[in-house]
Amino acid sequence: MSGEEEVLVRVEGRAGRLVLNRPKALNALSHAMVLRIEEALTSWREDPAVETVVISGAGERGLCAGGDIRAIYEDARTGGS
């Protein structure tokens, strides 16, 4: 990967924003992405400044193709997180 974050996390006004940022892979989720999303949602759960969460996908081809099977296989094979 080119060093870009796979999930962009920010707060805009009263909305927590998550942008899945793997457009070449149709934003398919890797284990690392799921952990980053969980981290953001957990931090916003009790944050009174965040009233809603918006999830979008980078690119023009769709929100998310599901789980990245290749990445999940590699994580399982190598014991990655």
HTML snippet that shows the backbone in 3Dmol.js (N, CA, C, O; Angstrom):
<script src="https://3Dmol.org/build/3Dmol-min.js"></script>
<div id="view" style="width:600px;height:400px;position:relative"></div>
<script>
const pdb = `
ATOM      1  N   MET A   1       0.835  -1.178   0.000  1.00  0.00           N
ATOM      2  CA  MET A   1       0.000   0.000   0.000  1.00  0.00           C
ATOM      3  C   MET A   1       0.872   1.229   0.000  1.00  0.00           C
ATOM      4  O   MET A   1       2.025   1.175   0.428  1.00  0.00           O
ATOM      5  N   SER A   2       0.336   2.343  -0.476  1.00  0.00           N
ATOM      6  CA  SER A   2       1.121   3.548  -0.666  1.00  0.00           C
ATOM      7  C   SER A   2       1.280   4.386   0.591  1.00  0.00           C
ATOM      8  O   SER A   2       1.819   5.489   0.515  1.00  0.00           O
ATOM      9  N   GLY A   3       0.836   3.911   1.734  1.00  0.00           N
ATOM     10  CA  GLY A   3       0.972   4.673   2.959  1.00  0.00           C
ATOM     11  C   GLY A   3      -0.247   5.510   3.297  1.00  0.00           C
ATOM     12  O   GLY A   3      -0.296   6.122   4.364  1.00  0.00           O
ATOM     13  N   GLU A   4      -1.238   5.551   2.405  1.00  0.00           N
ATOM     14  CA  GLU A   4      -2.466   6.276   2.698  1.00  0.00           C
ATOM     15  C   GLU A   4      -3.282   5.500   3.719  1.00  0.00           C
ATOM     16  O   GLU A   4      -3.259   4.269   3.748  1.00  0.00           O
ATOM     17  N   GLU A   5      -3.995   6.227   4.547  1.00  0.00           N
ATOM     18  CA  GLU A   5      -4.864   5.575   5.526  1.00  0.00           C
ATOM     19  C   GLU A   5      -6.019   4.887   4.809  1.00  0.00           C
ATOM     20  O   GLU A   5      -6.599   5.437   3.873  1.00  0.00           O
ATOM     21  N   GLU A   6      -6.345   3.679   5.256  1.00  0.00           N
ATOM     22  CA  GLU A   6      -7.434   2.917   4.648  1.00  0.00           C
ATOM     23  C   GLU A   6      -8.802   3.350   5.147  1.00  0.00           C
ATOM     24  O   GLU A   6      -9.807   3.122   4.475  1.00  0.00           O
ATOM     25  N   VAL A   7      -8.850   3.972   6.317  1.00  0.00           N
ATOM     26  CA  VAL A   7     -10.098   4.538   6.847  1.00  0.00           C
ATOM     27  C   VAL A   7      -9.777   5.948   7.315  1.00  0.00           C
ATOM     28  O   VAL A   7      -8.950   6.146   8.205  1.00  0.00           O
ATOM     29  N   LEU A   8     -10.433   6.915   6.712  1.00  0.00           N
ATOM     30  CA  LEU A   8     -10.260   8.307   7.111  1.00  0.00           C
ATOM     31  C   LEU A   8     -11.292   8.613   8.181  1.00  0.00           C
ATOM     32  O   LEU A   8     -12.477   8.335   7.997  1.00  0.00           O
ATOM     33  N   VAL A   9     -10.860   9.177   9.291  1.00  0.00           N
ATOM     34  CA  VAL A   9     -11.728   9.438  10.430  1.00  0.00           C
ATOM     35  C   VAL A   9     -11.652  10.920  10.761  1.00  0.00           C
ATOM     36  O   VAL A   9     -10.567  11.477  10.923  1.00  0.00           O
ATOM     37  N   ARG A  10     -12.815  11.551  10.860  1.00  0.00           N
ATOM     38  CA  ARG A  10     -12.844  12.964  11.235  1.00  0.00           C
ATOM     39  C   ARG A  10     -14.217  13.308  11.788  1.00  0.00           C
ATOM     40  O   ARG A  10     -15.178  12.554  11.634  1.00  0.00           O
ATOM     41  N   VAL A  11     -14.285  14.457  12.430  1.00  0.00           N
ATOM     42  CA  VAL A  11     -15.562  14.988  12.913  1.00  0.00           C
ATOM     43  C   VAL A  11     -15.825  16.276  12.153  1.00  0.00           C
ATOM     44  O   VAL A  11     -14.972  17.161  12.088  1.00  0.00           O
ATOM     45  N   GLU A  12     -17.015  16.369  11.579  1.00  0.00           N
ATOM     46  CA  GLU A  12     -17.452  17.564  10.859  1.00  0.00           C
ATOM     47  C   GLU A  12     -18.737  18.037  11.516  1.00  0.00           C
ATOM     48  O   GLU A  12     -19.779  17.393  11.402  1.00  0.00           O
ATOM     49  N   GLY A  13     -18.655  19.161  12.200  1.00  0.00           N
ATOM     50  CA  GLY A  13     -19.822  19.626  12.938  1.00  0.00           C
ATOM     51  C   GLY A  13     -20.158  18.615  14.020  1.00  0.00           C
ATOM     52  O   GLY A  13     -19.320  18.312  14.870  1.00  0.00           O
ATOM     53  N   ARG A  14     -21.379  18.090  13.995  1.00  0.00           N
ATOM     54  CA  ARG A  14     -21.822  17.116  14.995  1.00  0.00           C
ATOM     55  C   ARG A  14     -21.822  15.695  14.439  1.00  0.00           C
ATOM     56  O   ARG A  14     -22.383  14.781  15.044  1.00  0.00           O
ATOM     57  N   ALA A  15     -21.186  15.518  13.279  1.00  0.00           N
ATOM     58  CA  ALA A  15     -21.159  14.198  12.632  1.00  0.00           C
ATOM     59  C   ALA A  15     -19.757  13.603  12.655  1.00  0.00           C
ATOM     60  O   ALA A  15     -18.781  14.263  12.297  1.00  0.00           O
ATOM     61  N   GLY A  16     -19.674  12.345  13.083  1.00  0.00           N
ATOM     62  CA  GLY A  16     -18.447  11.579  12.913  1.00  0.00           C
ATOM     63  C   GLY A  16     -18.445  11.031  11.506  1.00  0.00           C
ATOM     64  O   GLY A  16     -19.436  10.449  11.064  1.00  0.00           O
ATOM     65  N   ARG A  17     -17.342  11.209  10.794  1.00  0.00           N
ATOM     66  CA  ARG A  17     -17.256  10.757   9.399  1.00  0.00           C
ATOM     67  C   ARG A  17     -16.218   9.652   9.267  1.00  0.00           C
ATOM     68  O   ARG A  17     -15.083   9.793   9.722  1.00  0.00           O
ATOM     69  N   LEU A  18     -16.613   8.565   8.647  1.00  0.00           N
ATOM     70  CA  LEU A  18     -15.706   7.472   8.308  1.00  0.00           C
ATOM     71  C   LEU A  18     -15.724   7.318   6.791  1.00  0.00           C
ATOM     72  O   LEU A  18     -16.786   7.145   6.194  1.00  0.00           O
ATOM     73  N   VAL A  19     -14.559   7.379   6.174  1.00  0.00           N
ATOM     74  CA  VAL A  19     -14.462   7.187   4.728  1.00  0.00           C
ATOM     75  C   VAL A  19     -13.583   5.968   4.481  1.00  0.00           C
ATOM     76  O   VAL A  19     -12.397   5.968   4.811  1.00  0.00           O
ATOM     77  N   LEU A  20     -14.173   4.936   3.900  1.00  0.00           N
ATOM     78  CA  LEU A  20     -13.415   3.754   3.511  1.00  0.00           C
ATOM     79  C   LEU A  20     -12.561   4.170   2.321  1.00  0.00           C
ATOM     80  O   LEU A  20     -13.092   4.638   1.314  1.00  0.00           O
ATOM     81  N   ASN A  21     -11.246   4.006   2.424  1.00  0.00           N
ATOM     82  CA  ASN A  21     -10.334   4.621   1.465  1.00  0.00           C
ATOM     83  C   ASN A  21      -9.460   3.597   0.732  1.00  0.00           C
ATOM     84  O   ASN A  21      -8.232   3.684   0.736  1.00  0.00           O
ATOM     85  N   ARG A  22     -10.129   2.632   0.107  1.00  0.00           N
ATOM     86  CA  ARG A  22      -9.441   1.646  -0.749  1.00  0.00           C
ATOM     87  C   ARG A  22     -10.212   1.518  -2.059  1.00  0.00           C
ATOM     88  O   ARG A  22     -10.704   0.437  -2.384  1.00  0.00           O
ATOM     89  N   PRO A  23     -10.323   2.614  -2.813  1.00  0.00           N
ATOM     90  CA  PRO A  23     -11.182   2.569  -4.004  1.00  0.00           C
ATOM     91  C   PRO A  23     -10.766   1.527  -5.043  1.00  0.00           C
ATOM     92  O   PRO A  23     -11.623   0.980  -5.738  1.00  0.00           O
ATOM     93  N   LYS A  24      -9.471   1.242  -5.162  1.00  0.00           N
ATOM     94  CA  LYS A  24      -9.039   0.247  -6.154  1.00  0.00           C
ATOM     95  C   LYS A  24      -9.524  -1.154  -5.793  1.00  0.00           C
ATOM     96  O   LYS A  24      -9.660  -2.012  -6.665  1.00  0.00           O
ATOM     97  N   ALA A  25      -9.786  -1.387  -4.501  1.00  0.00           N
ATOM     98  CA  ALA A  25     -10.298  -2.683  -4.029  1.00  0.00           C
ATOM     99  C   ALA A  25     -11.787  -2.584  -3.711  1.00  0.00           C
ATOM    100  O   ALA A  25     -12.312  -3.391  -2.944  1.00  0.00           O
ATOM    101  N   LEU A  26     -12.466  -1.606  -4.291  1.00  0.00           N
ATOM    102  CA  LEU A  26     -13.885  -1.349  -4.015  1.00  0.00           C
ATOM    103  C   LEU A  26     -14.140  -1.195  -2.516  1.00  0.00           C
ATOM    104  O   LEU A  26     -15.208  -1.549  -2.017  1.00  0.00           O
ATOM    105  N   ASN A  27     -13.150  -0.665  -1.810  1.00  0.00           N
ATOM    106  CA  ASN A  27     -13.232  -0.401  -0.373  1.00  0.00           C
ATOM    107  C   ASN A  27     -13.506  -1.646   0.456  1.00  0.00           C
ATOM    108  O   ASN A  27     -14.098  -1.569   1.533  1.00  0.00           O
ATOM    109  N   ALA A  28     -13.067  -2.801  -0.057  1.00  0.00           N
ATOM    110  CA  ALA A  28     -13.226  -4.054   0.692  1.00  0.00           C
ATOM    111  C   ALA A  28     -12.505  -3.937   2.027  1.00  0.00           C
ATOM    112  O   ALA A  28     -11.407  -3.387   2.112  1.00  0.00           O
ATOM    113  N   LEU A  29     -13.140  -4.464   3.062  1.00  0.00           N
ATOM    114  CA  LEU A  29     -12.628  -4.318   4.424  1.00  0.00           C
ATOM    115  C   LEU A  29     -11.522  -5.308   4.744  1.00  0.00           C
ATOM    116  O   LEU A  29     -11.642  -6.506   4.486  1.00  0.00           O
ATOM    117  N   SER A  30     -10.446  -4.787   5.309  1.00  0.00           N
ATOM    118  CA  SER A  30      -9.383  -5.620   5.874  1.00  0.00           C
ATOM    119  C   SER A  30      -9.587  -5.655   7.388  1.00  0.00           C
ATOM    120  O   SER A  30     -10.373  -4.880   7.933  1.00  0.00           O
ATOM    121  N   HIS A  31      -8.887  -6.544   8.052  1.00  0.00           N
ATOM    122  CA  HIS A  31      -8.988  -6.626   9.511  1.00  0.00           C
ATOM    123  C   HIS A  31      -8.556  -5.297  10.147  1.00  0.00           C
ATOM    124  O   HIS A  31      -9.188  -4.828  11.093  1.00  0.00           O
ATOM    125  N   ALA A  32      -7.489  -4.696   9.632  1.00  0.00           N
ATOM    126  CA  ALA A  32      -7.015  -3.414  10.164  1.00  0.00           C
ATOM    127  C   ALA A  32      -8.086  -2.327  10.020  1.00  0.00           C
ATOM    128  O   ALA A  32      -8.238  -1.483  10.903  1.00  0.00           O
ATOM    129  N   MET A  33      -8.818  -2.350   8.922  1.00  0.00           N
ATOM    130  CA  MET A  33      -9.879  -1.362   8.726  1.00  0.00           C
ATOM    131  C   MET A  33     -10.992  -1.548   9.748  1.00  0.00           C
ATOM    132  O   MET A  33     -11.492  -0.578  10.317  1.00  0.00           O
ATOM    133  N   VAL A  34     -11.376  -2.798   9.977  1.00  0.00           N
ATOM    134  CA  VAL A  34     -12.428  -3.078  10.954  1.00  0.00           C
ATOM    135  C   VAL A  34     -12.008  -2.586  12.339  1.00  0.00           C
ATOM    136  O   VAL A  34     -12.809  -1.997  13.066  1.00  0.00           O
ATOM    137  N   LEU A  35     -10.750  -2.832  12.696  1.00  0.00           N
ATOM    138  CA  LEU A  35     -10.258  -2.362  14.000  1.00  0.00           C
ATOM    139  C   LEU A  35     -10.271  -0.839  14.095  1.00  0.00           C
ATOM    140  O   LEU A  35     -10.598  -0.286  15.145  1.00  0.00           O
ATOM    141  N   ARG A  36      -9.917  -0.158  13.008  1.00  0.00           N
ATOM    142  CA  ARG A  36      -9.918   1.317  13.006  1.00  0.00           C
ATOM    143  C   ARG A  36     -11.346   1.851  13.129  1.00  0.00           C
ATOM    144  O   ARG A  36     -11.580   2.820  13.852  1.00  0.00           O
ATOM    145  N   ILE A  37     -12.285   1.242  12.447  1.00  0.00           N
ATOM    146  CA  ILE A  37     -13.689   1.647  12.536  1.00  0.00           C
ATOM    147  C   ILE A  37     -14.195   1.437  13.954  1.00  0.00           C
ATOM    148  O   ILE A  37     -14.861   2.309  14.512  1.00  0.00           O
ATOM    149  N   GLU A  38     -13.883   0.286  14.541  1.00  0.00           N
ATOM    150  CA  GLU A  38     -14.301   0.006  15.912  1.00  0.00           C
ATOM    151  C   GLU A  38     -13.727   1.051  16.874  1.00  0.00           C
ATOM    152  O   GLU A  38     -14.430   1.528  17.764  1.00  0.00           O
ATOM    153  N   GLU A  39     -12.469   1.400  16.698  1.00  0.00           N
ATOM    154  CA  GLU A  39     -11.817   2.400  17.550  1.00  0.00           C
ATOM    155  C   GLU A  39     -12.552   3.741  17.474  1.00  0.00           C
ATOM    156  O   GLU A  39     -12.814   4.367  18.501  1.00  0.00           O
ATOM    157  N   ALA A  40     -12.882   4.178  16.259  1.00  0.00           N
ATOM    158  CA  ALA A  40     -13.580   5.456  16.086  1.00  0.00           C
ATOM    159  C   ALA A  40     -14.976   5.414  16.701  1.00  0.00           C
ATOM    160  O   ALA A  40     -15.369   6.333  17.420  1.00  0.00           O
ATOM    161  N   LEU A  41     -15.721   4.349  16.418  1.00  0.00           N
ATOM    162  CA  LEU A  41     -17.085   4.254  16.948  1.00  0.00           C
ATOM    163  C   LEU A  41     -17.084   4.200  18.474  1.00  0.00           C
ATOM    164  O   LEU A  41     -17.939   4.801  19.125  1.00  0.00           O
ATOM    165  N   THR A  42     -16.125   3.480  19.036  1.00  0.00           N
ATOM    166  CA  THR A  42     -16.021   3.394  20.496  1.00  0.00           C
ATOM    167  C   THR A  42     -15.731   4.765  21.093  1.00  0.00           C
ATOM    168  O   THR A  42     -16.309   5.131  22.117  1.00  0.00           O
ATOM    169  N   SER A  43     -14.848   5.520  20.465  1.00  0.00           N
ATOM    170  CA  SER A  43     -14.517   6.850  21.006  1.00  0.00           C
ATOM    171  C   SER A  43     -15.688   7.817  20.872  1.00  0.00           C
ATOM    172  O   SER A  43     -15.844   8.715  21.699  1.00  0.00           O
ATOM    173  N   TRP A  44     -16.506   7.644  19.848  1.00  0.00           N
ATOM    174  CA  TRP A  44     -17.650   8.539  19.651  1.00  0.00           C
ATOM    175  C   TRP A  44     -18.874   8.138  20.466  1.00  0.00           C
ATOM    176  O   TRP A  44     -19.778   8.951  20.660  1.00  0.00           O
ATOM    177  N   ARG A  45     -18.916   6.907  20.942  1.00  0.00           N
ATOM    178  CA  ARG A  45     -20.110   6.401  21.638  1.00  0.00           C
ATOM    179  C   ARG A  45     -20.542   7.316  22.784  1.00  0.00           C
ATOM    180  O   ARG A  45     -21.729   7.606  22.928  1.00  0.00           O
ATOM    181  N   GLU A  46     -19.617   7.760  23.576  1.00  0.00           N
ATOM    182  CA  GLU A  46     -19.935   8.602  24.736  1.00  0.00           C
ATOM    183  C   GLU A  46     -19.582  10.069  24.520  1.00  0.00           C
ATOM    184  O   GLU A  46     -19.612  10.856  25.466  1.00  0.00           O
ATOM    185  N   ASP A  47     -19.252  10.444  23.299  1.00  0.00           N
ATOM    186  CA  ASP A  47     -18.855  11.817  22.994  1.00  0.00           C
ATOM    187  C   ASP A  47     -20.091  12.645  22.659  1.00  0.00           C
ATOM    188  O   ASP A  47     -20.698  12.430  21.610  1.00  0.00           O
ATOM    189  N   PRO A  48     -20.483  13.588  23.523  1.00  0.00           N
ATOM    190  CA  PRO A  48     -21.683  14.383  23.263  1.00  0.00           C
ATOM    191  C   PRO A  48     -21.546  15.289  22.041  1.00  0.00           C
ATOM    192  O   PRO A  48     -22.551  15.795  21.541  1.00  0.00           O
ATOM    193  N   ALA A  49     -20.335  15.503  21.554  1.00  0.00           N
ATOM    194  CA  ALA A  49     -20.127  16.347  20.377  1.00  0.00           C
ATOM    195  C   ALA A  49     -20.498  15.614  19.087  1.00  0.00           C
ATOM    196  O   ALA A  49     -20.685  16.248  18.049  1.00  0.00           O
ATOM    197  N   VAL A  50     -20.606  14.285  19.144  1.00  0.00           N
ATOM    198  CA  VAL A  50     -20.931  13.496  17.951  1.00  0.00           C
ATOM    199  C   VAL A  50     -22.338  12.934  18.105  1.00  0.00           C
ATOM    200  O   VAL A  50     -22.597  12.088  18.961  1.00  0.00           O
ATOM    201  N   GLU A  51     -23.242  13.420  17.258  1.00  0.00           N
ATOM    202  CA  GLU A  51     -24.642  12.988  17.311  1.00  0.00           C
ATOM    203  C   GLU A  51     -24.983  11.922  16.288  1.00  0.00           C
ATOM    204  O   GLU A  51     -25.928  11.154  16.472  1.00  0.00           O
ATOM    205  N   THR A  52     -24.215  11.875  15.210  1.00  0.00           N
ATOM    206  CA  THR A  52     -24.498  10.914  14.147  1.00  0.00           C
ATOM    207  C   THR A  52     -23.189  10.476  13.509  1.00  0.00           C
ATOM    208  O   THR A  52     -22.166  11.148  13.639  1.00  0.00           O
ATOM    209  N   VAL A  53     -23.231   9.353  12.825  1.00  0.00           N
ATOM    210  CA  VAL A  53     -22.062   8.846  12.127  1.00  0.00           C
ATOM    211  C   VAL A  53     -22.435   8.641  10.660  1.00  0.00           C
ATOM    212  O   VAL A  53     -23.485   8.081  10.344  1.00  0.00           O
ATOM    213  N   VAL A  54     -21.562   9.101   9.776  1.00  0.00           N
ATOM    214  CA  VAL A  54     -21.757   8.953   8.335  1.00  0.00           C
ATOM    215  C   VAL A  54     -20.610   8.113   7.802  1.00  0.00           C
ATOM    216  O   VAL A  54     -19.442   8.421   8.037  1.00  0.00           O
ATOM    217  N   ILE A  55     -20.951   7.051   7.082  1.00  0.00           N
ATOM    218  CA  ILE A  55     -19.942   6.190   6.478  1.00  0.00           C
ATOM    219  C   ILE A  55     -20.070   6.307   4.960  1.00  0.00           C
ATOM    220  O   ILE A  55     -21.160   6.175   4.404  1.00  0.00           O
ATOM    221  N   SER A  56     -18.942   6.555   4.307  1.00  0.00           N
ATOM    222  CA  SER A  56     -18.941   6.628   2.847  1.00  0.00           C
ATOM    223  C   SER A  56     -17.704   5.914   2.324  1.00  0.00           C
ATOM    224  O   SER A  56     -16.798   5.561   3.079  1.00  0.00           O
ATOM    225  N   GLY A  57     -17.690   5.712   1.021  1.00  0.00           N
ATOM    226  CA  GLY A  57     -16.566   5.044   0.390  1.00  0.00           C
ATOM    227  C   GLY A  57     -15.898   5.944  -0.626  1.00  0.00           C
ATOM    228  O   GLY A  57     -16.573   6.672  -1.354  1.00  0.00           O
ATOM    229  N   ALA A  58     -14.572   5.900  -0.680  1.00  0.00           N
ATOM    230  CA  ALA A  58     -13.825   6.666  -1.668  1.00  0.00           C
ATOM    231  C   ALA A  58     -14.039   6.053  -3.046  1.00  0.00           C
ATOM    232  O   ALA A  58     -14.276   4.851  -3.171  1.00  0.00           O
ATOM    233  N   GLY A  59     -13.956   6.872  -4.059  1.00  0.00           N
ATOM    234  CA  GLY A  59     -14.089   6.395  -5.431  1.00  0.00           C
ATOM    235  C   GLY A  59     -15.522   6.454  -5.915  1.00  0.00           C
ATOM    236  O   GLY A  59     -16.435   6.863  -5.197  1.00  0.00           O
ATOM    237  N   GLU A  60     -15.683   6.038  -7.141  1.00  0.00           N
ATOM    238  CA  GLU A  60     -16.982   6.156  -7.822  1.00  0.00           C
ATOM    239  C   GLU A  60     -17.737   4.843  -7.921  1.00  0.00           C
ATOM    240  O   GLU A  60     -18.874   4.837  -8.394  1.00  0.00           O
ATOM    241  N   ARG A  61     -17.147   3.721  -7.491  1.00  0.00           N
ATOM    242  CA  ARG A  61     -17.724   2.427  -7.827  1.00  0.00           C
ATOM    243  C   ARG A  61     -18.531   1.768  -6.724  1.00  0.00           C
ATOM    244  O   ARG A  61     -19.068   0.683  -6.945  1.00  0.00           O
ATOM    245  N   GLY A  62     -18.642   2.362  -5.559  1.00  0.00           N
ATOM    246  CA  GLY A  62     -19.475   1.758  -4.533  1.00  0.00           C
ATOM    247  C   GLY A  62     -18.941   1.998  -3.141  1.00  0.00           C
ATOM    248  O   GLY A  62     -17.796   2.409  -2.951  1.00  0.00           O
ATOM    249  N   LEU A  63     -19.803   1.730  -2.167  1.00  0.00           N
ATOM    250  CA  LEU A  63     -19.445   1.951  -0.768  1.00  0.00           C
ATOM    251  C   LEU A  63     -18.425   0.926  -0.292  1.00  0.00           C
ATOM    252  O   LEU A  63     -17.362   1.302   0.201  1.00  0.00           O
ATOM    253  N   CYS A  64     -18.733  -0.382  -0.433  1.00  0.00           N
ATOM    254  CA  CYS A  64     -17.852  -1.419   0.107  1.00  0.00           C
ATOM    255  C   CYS A  64     -18.217  -2.757  -0.519  1.00  0.00           C
ATOM    256  O   CYS A  64     -19.386  -3.137  -0.571  1.00  0.00           O
ATOM    257  N   ALA A  65     -17.192  -3.467  -0.994  1.00  0.00           N
ATOM    258  CA  ALA A  65     -17.414  -4.763  -1.627  1.00  0.00           C
ATOM    259  C   ALA A  65     -17.498  -5.900  -0.617  1.00  0.00           C
ATOM    260  O   ALA A  65     -17.654  -7.058  -1.004  1.00  0.00           O
ATOM    261  N   GLY A  66     -17.398  -5.586   0.671  1.00  0.00           N
ATOM    262  CA  GLY A  66     -17.436  -6.618   1.707  1.00  0.00           C
ATOM    263  C   GLY A  66     -16.054  -6.829   2.286  1.00  0.00           C
ATOM    264  O   GLY A  66     -15.238  -5.908   2.322  1.00  0.00           O
ATOM    265  N   GLY A  67     -15.793  -8.051   2.740  1.00  0.00           N
ATOM    266  CA  GLY A  67     -14.491  -8.370   3.315  1.00  0.00           C
ATOM    267  C   GLY A  67     -13.469  -8.671   2.241  1.00  0.00           C
ATOM    268  O   GLY A  67     -13.794  -9.288   1.226  1.00  0.00           O
ATOM    269  N   ASP A  68     -12.234  -8.241   2.453  1.00  0.00           N
ATOM    270  CA  ASP A  68     -11.144  -8.522   1.531  1.00  0.00           C
ATOM    271  C   ASP A  68     -10.618  -9.922   1.848  1.00  0.00           C
ATOM    272  O   ASP A  68      -9.801 -10.093   2.753  1.00  0.00           O
ATOM    273  N   ILE A  69     -11.081 -10.902   1.113  1.00  0.00           N
ATOM    274  CA  ILE A  69     -10.765 -12.296   1.382  1.00  0.00           C
ATOM    275  C   ILE A  69      -9.262 -12.540   1.335  1.00  0.00           C
ATOM    276  O   ILE A  69      -8.732 -13.270   2.173  1.00  0.00           O
ATOM    277  N   ARG A  70      -8.573 -11.948   0.382  1.00  0.00           N
ATOM    278  CA  ARG A  70      -7.120 -12.127   0.285  1.00  0.00           C
ATOM    279  C   ARG A  70      -6.421 -11.605   1.538  1.00  0.00           C
ATOM    280  O   ARG A  70      -5.536 -12.273   2.072  1.00  0.00           O
ATOM    281  N   ALA A  71      -6.807 -10.418   2.014  1.00  0.00           N
ATOM    282  CA  ALA A  71      -6.196  -9.840   3.219  1.00  0.00           C
ATOM    283  C   ALA A  71      -6.507 -10.687   4.448  1.00  0.00           C
ATOM    284  O   ALA A  71      -5.644 -10.886   5.303  1.00  0.00           O
ATOM    285  N   ILE A  72      -7.733 -11.183   4.538  1.00  0.00           N
ATOM    286  CA  ILE A  72      -8.115 -12.027   5.670  1.00  0.00           C
ATOM    287  C   ILE A  72      -7.307 -13.325   5.653  1.00  0.00           C
ATOM    288  O   ILE A  72      -6.845 -13.783   6.698  1.00  0.00           O
ATOM    289  N   TYR A  73      -7.138 -13.913   4.479  1.00  0.00           N
ATOM    290  CA  TYR A  73      -6.340 -15.139   4.339  1.00  0.00           C
ATOM    291  C   TYR A  73      -4.902 -14.884   4.777  1.00  0.00           C
ATOM    292  O   TYR A  73      -4.343 -15.673   5.539  1.00  0.00           O
ATOM    293  N   GLU A  74      -4.296 -13.797   4.307  1.00  0.00           N
ATOM    294  CA  GLU A  74      -2.917 -13.477   4.658  1.00  0.00           C
ATOM    295  C   GLU A  74      -2.770 -13.239   6.162  1.00  0.00           C
ATOM    296  O   GLU A  74      -1.797 -13.688   6.767  1.00  0.00           O
ATOM    297  N   ASP A  75      -3.730 -12.537   6.767  1.00  0.00           N
ATOM    298  CA  ASP A  75      -3.697 -12.321   8.218  1.00  0.00           C
ATOM    299  C   ASP A  75      -3.731 -13.653   8.960  1.00  0.00           C
ATOM    300  O   ASP A  75      -2.970 -13.862   9.904  1.00  0.00           O
ATOM    301  N   ALA A  76      -4.610 -14.550   8.534  1.00  0.00           N
ATOM    302  CA  ALA A  76      -4.737 -15.843   9.190  1.00  0.00           C
ATOM    303  C   ALA A  76      -3.469 -16.683   8.993  1.00  0.00           C
ATOM    304  O   ALA A  76      -3.014 -17.362   9.913  1.00  0.00           O
ATOM    305  N   ARG A  77      -2.917 -16.629   7.802  1.00  0.00           N
ATOM    306  CA  ARG A  77      -1.725 -17.413   7.483  1.00  0.00           C
ATOM    307  C   ARG A  77      -0.506 -16.947   8.263  1.00  0.00           C
ATOM    308  O   ARG A  77       0.301 -17.762   8.708  1.00  0.00           O
ATOM    309  N   THR A  78      -0.372 -15.633   8.427  1.00  0.00           N
ATOM    310  CA  THR A  78       0.817 -15.083   9.072  1.00  0.00           C
ATOM    311  C   THR A  78       0.599 -14.738  10.530  1.00  0.00           C
ATOM    312  O   THR A  78       1.536 -14.337  11.220  1.00  0.00           O
ATOM    313  N   GLY A  79      -0.643 -14.891  11.015  1.00  0.00           N
ATOM    314  CA  GLY A  79      -0.926 -14.555  12.405  1.00  0.00           C
ATOM    315  C   GLY A  79      -1.016 -13.065  12.623  1.00  0.00           C
ATOM    316  O   GLY A  79      -0.855 -12.596  13.749  1.00  0.00           O
ATOM    317  N   GLY A  80      -1.273 -12.300  11.556  1.00  0.00           N
ATOM    318  CA  GLY A  80      -1.366 -10.842  11.650  1.00  0.00           C
ATOM    319  C   GLY A  80      -2.601 -10.390  12.377  1.00  0.00           C
ATOM    320  O   GLY A  80      -3.486 -11.184  12.694  1.00  0.00           O
ATOM    321  N   SER A  81      -2.649  -9.093  12.638  1.00  0.00           N
ATOM    322  CA  SER A  81      -3.805  -8.535  13.351  1.00  0.00           C
ATOM    323  C   SER A  81      -4.682  -7.732  12.435  1.00  0.00           C
ATOM    324  O   SER A  81      -5.698  -7.191  12.870  1.00  0.00           O
TER     325      SER A  81
END
`;
const viewer = $3Dmol.createViewer("view");
viewer.addModel(pdb, "pdb");
viewer.setStyle({}, {cartoon: {color: "spectrum"}});
viewer.zoomTo();
viewer.render();
</script>
